[in-house]
Amino acid sequence: MMEKLIKKIQDVFENKSLKNKILFTLAILVLYRLLVFLPVPFVDISALMAKTVDVANSGLGYFVMLL
């Protein structure tokens, strides 16, 4: 069972186009996770947190933040 899984993964990485797409996606995810920790200039963190709490306590929750 495990041998089949390893073989399938190896087959995926033998395809150069698919391998590049997977590596690009992983690189973008890692970059996103690292950039989350950079502070944004001129943003009042306490006001943003207060607004987030207010919206979360509303009837529609975080759906309102998407609009």
N, C-alpha and C positions, 0 to 999 in steps of 0.2 A: 504494500500500500504506500509506504513512504517513498519507495523507489520510483513509483509512478509520479508522485508529486514532484520529486526532485527532477525527474526527466521533463515534466511539463514546464517547470520553471526554466530549465536549461533551454528548452525549445523556444520559449518566449524571448530569452536574451540572445539567441542566435539570430533572430530577425533584427537586423540593424535599425530599421525604421521604428519598429515597436519599442526596441530598447531605448532609442533616443527620446521617444515620446514619454516613456515611463520615467527616465532620468530627468527630463525637463520638468515634468509634473512634480517629482519629488524635490527638485531644486527650488521651484516656486513655493512649495509648501514650507520648506526650511527657511527660505528668505522671508516669507510672510511671518513665520513664528519669531524670527529674530527682530524684524522691524516693529513688531507689536510693542516692544519694550522701549522704543525711542520716544521721548516726549515730543509733543506737538507744541510749537511756540504759540503764545497768545491764547491758549485754551485754559479756562479756569476749571481745574479738576473738581473742586468742591461743587461748583454750579452744575457741572455735567453729571456728577454722581447724584445730586439732589433731583435733577430732572429725570434721571434713569429710575430712581426709586419712585418718583411720582407716577411715571408712566407704567411701571411694573405693577403698581397698586391699582391702576385703573381697570376698567372692565375688559378691555381688549389686550391689556398687557403689552408685550413687546411688538405686537403687530402694528401698533400705532407708530412706533419708531421707524418702521419700514416705509411709511408714507411720506 
